[in-house]
Amino acid sequence: MLKSIELHYVSKGNNLNGLSHYFRTVRAIWNRALKEGIVRSEGYPFKEYKIKQVKTHKTALRKEDILSLLEVGLPEGTLAWHWHARNMFFFSFYCQGMNFGDIAKLKVENIQAERILYTRSKVGKVISVKLNDKINAILDIYQKDKKTDDYIFPIITHEPRRVSQIKEYRDGVNHALKRWAKKLELDSTLSFNTARHSWATIGMDLNLPIAVISQGLGHNDIRTTQIYLDAFQNDVIDGANDLITS
């Protein structure tokens, strides 16, 4: 059964690392159930199945590349996709590599006491990002005349189609970013994930502790030293974000 799920998942063009995350969650539930005597070991599905992961090719920009991108202005309305893509790309970078799905689901109510508070969809971890002038400049564009329960960015416009709209908009943003990168003759491939990878890479270039970077990204996996991260307070992460994005 697990092998057939894996085959189906990969046939859709998905990366095995995503399936690995789901399978590890299911395995943890099974292990808990075994320990509590709810199920018997004879039916344990992970006895002979090995959860697979693959090394992913990370694309990241160095700080000088980020600064050069900032120097390129895109007037509002001239290239709508490019303009929105640029704003969301830098919003992600300024917000500790916030992923696209979480940006799409961000509401005005997530802005509280000079911070952005949201739950990272992938792992259910609460992330807190300190607002700064660069983040506020982007928020001011999209928050105008919106109510507390409105989405900040113009991605989800019809709730029943939320999942498909997020995917469609992500594809559009990535297409715009690729065209933008080609136009600027960048050496690196540019996609929305580049913002997240760049935040982490620049942090490593600045010799920030890997544990601080991991917590800033919202990792929730013991293999990425998440077990050591809970002691860090907001001011440490705030300082790391200020250092990376300044």
GIBELNOR-V13591 format. One record per residue. N is the residue number from 1. RES is the residue in three letters. BURIAL is I if it has 9 or more other ideal C-beta (glycine too) atoms within 8 Angstrom, else O. D_FIRST is the distance of its C-alpha to the first C-alpha in Angstrom with 1 decimal. Layout:
n={N,N}
res={RES,RES}
burial={BURIAL,BURIAL}
d_first={D_FIRST,D_FIRST}
This chain:
n={1,2,3,4,5,6,7,8,9,10,11,12,13,14,15,16,17,18,19,20,21,22,23,24,25,26,27,28,29,30,31,32,33,34,35,36,37,38,39,40,41,42,43,44,45,46,47,48,49,50,51,52,53,54,55,56,57,58,59,60,61,62,63,64,65,66,67,68,69,70,71,72,73,74,75,76,77,78,79,80,81,82,83,84,85,86,87,88,89,90,91,92,93,94,95,96,97,98,99,100,101,102,103,104,105,106,107,108,109,110,111,112,113,114,115,116,117,118,119,120,121,122,123,124,125,126,127,128,129,130,131,132,133,134,135,136,137,138,139,140,141,142,143,144,145,146,147,148,149,150,151,152,153,154,155,156,157,158,159,160,161,162,163,164,165,166,167,168,169,170,171,172,173,174,175,176,177,178,179,180,181,182,183,184,185,186,187,188,189,190,191,192,193,194,195,196,197,198,199,200,201,202,203,204,205,206,207,208,209,210,211,212,213,214,215,216,217,218,219,220,221,222,223,224,225,226,227,228,229,230,231,232,233,234,235,236,237,238,239,240,241,242,243,244,245,246}
res={MET,LEU,LYS,SER,ILE,GLU,LEU,HIS,TYR,VAL,SER,LYS,GLY,ASN,ASN,LEU,ASN,GLY,LEU,SER,HIS,TYR,PHE,ARG,THR,VAL,ARG,ALA,ILE,TRP,ASN,ARG,ALA,LEU,LYS,GLU,GLY,ILE,VAL,ARG,SER,GLU,GLY,TYR,PRO,PHE,LYS,GLU,TYR,LYS,ILE,LYS,GLN,VAL,LYS,THR,HIS,LYS,THR,ALA,LEU,ARG,LYS,GLU,ASP,ILE,LEU,SER,LEU,LEU,GLU,VAL,GLY,LEU,PRO,GLU,GLY,THR,LEU,ALA,TRP,HIS,TRP,HIS,ALA,ARG,ASN,MET,PHE,PHE,PHE,SER,PHE,TYR,CYS,GLN,GLY,MET,ASN,PHE,GLY,ASP,ILE,ALA,LYS,LEU,LYS,VAL,GLU,ASN,ILE,GLN,ALA,GLU,ARG,ILE,LEU,TYR,THR,ARG,SER,LYS,VAL,GLY,LYS,VAL,ILE,SER,VAL,LYS,LEU,ASN,ASP,LYS,ILE,ASN,ALA,ILE,LEU,ASP,ILE,TYR,GLN,LYS,ASP,LYS,LYS,THR,ASP,ASP,TYR,ILE,PHE,PRO,ILE,ILE,THR,HIS,GLU,PRO,ARG,ARG,VAL,SER,GLN,ILE,LYS,GLU,TYR,ARG,ASP,GLY,VAL,ASN,HIS,ALA,LEU,LYS,ARG,TRP,ALA,LYS,LYS,LEU,GLU,LEU,ASP,SER,THR,LEU,SER,PHE,ASN,THR,ALA,ARG,HIS,SER,TRP,ALA,THR,ILE,GLY,MET,ASP,LEU,ASN,LEU,PRO,ILE,ALA,VAL,ILE,SER,GLN,GLY,LEU,GLY,HIS,ASN,ASP,ILE,ARG,THR,THR,GLN,ILE,TYR,LEU,ASP,ALA,PHE,GLN,ASN,ASP,VAL,ILE,ASP,GLY,ALA,ASN,ASP,LEU,ILE,THR,SER}
burial={O,I,O,O,I,I,O,O,I,I,O,O,O,O,O,I,I,I,I,I,I,O,I,I,O,O,I,O,O,I,O,O,I,I,O,O,O,O,O,O,O,O,O,I,O,I,O,O,O,O,I,O,O,O,O,O,O,O,I,I,I,I,O,O,I,I,O,I,I,O,O,O,O,I,O,O,O,O,O,O,I,I,I,I,I,I,I,I,I,I,I,I,I,I,I,I,I,I,I,I,I,I,I,I,I,I,I,I,O,I,I,O,O,O,I,I,O,I,O,I,I,O,I,O,O,O,I,I,I,I,I,I,O,I,I,I,O,I,I,O,O,I,I,O,O,O,O,O,O,O,I,I,I,O,I,I,O,O,O,O,O,I,O,O,I,I,O,O,I,I,O,I,I,I,I,I,I,I,I,I,I,O,O,I,O,I,O,I,O,I,I,I,O,I,I,I,I,I,I,I,I,I,I,I,O,O,O,I,O,O,I,I,I,I,I,I,I,I,I,O,O,O,O,O,I,I,O,O,I,O,O,I,O,O,O,I,I,I,O,I,I,I,I,I,I,O}
d_first={0.0,3.8,5.5,5.1,6.3,8.7,9.9,10.6,12.3,14.4,15.3,17.1,19.2,18.0,18.6,16.0,18.2,17.5,13.7,14.9,17.1,14.5,12.1,15.4,16.4,13.4,13.9,17.6,17.1,15.2,18.0,20.6,19.3,19.4,22.9,24.1,22.9,20.9,17.8,17.8,16.7,15.1,12.0,11.8,8.4,10.6,12.7,11.7,9.9,12.8,13.1,15.0,18.2,20.8,24.5,25.7,29.1,31.1,34.0,36.8,40.5,43.2,45.7,48.3,45.9,45.2,48.9,49.6,47.1,49.0,52.2,51.0,51.8,50.1,52.3,50.6,50.1,50.9,47.3,45.3,41.8,43.2,45.1,42.2,39.9,42.6,43.1,39.4,38.9,41.8,40.8,37.5,39.4,42.0,39.5,37.8,35.2,34.0,31.0,31.3,29.1,31.3,34.5,33.5,33.1,36.2,38.9,42.6,42.0,40.0,43.4,45.1,48.0,48.0,44.3,41.1,38.7,35.1,31.6,29.3,26.4,23.8,24.6,26.8,29.8,33.3,35.2,39.0,40.9,44.7,46.3,48.7,51.0,48.5,45.8,48.4,49.8,46.4,45.9,49.4,48.5,45.5,46.5,49.8,50.5,47.0,46.4,44.5,41.3,41.3,38.9,40.9,39.6,39.7,35.9,34.7,37.2,35.3,33.0,30.7,30.0,29.7,26.3,27.3,30.8,29.7,27.7,30.6,33.2,31.3,31.2,34.9,35.9,34.1,35.9,39.1,38.7,38.1,41.3,43.1,42.2,43.3,46.6,47.3,46.4,44.1,42.8,39.4,36.8,37.0,34.2,33.6,31.6,34.7,36.5,34.0,34.0,37.7,38.4,36.5,38.1,41.6,41.1,40.4,43.4,45.5,44.4,42.9,40.9,37.2,36.6,38.7,36.9,33.5,34.7,36.4,33.1,31.4,28.8,27.1,25.4,26.9,26.6,29.0,31.5,30.9,31.9,35.4,35.8,36.4,40.0,40.9,42.9,43.3,46.4,44.7,42.0,44.8,46.9,44.0,43.4,47.2,47.5,44.7,45.7,49.5}
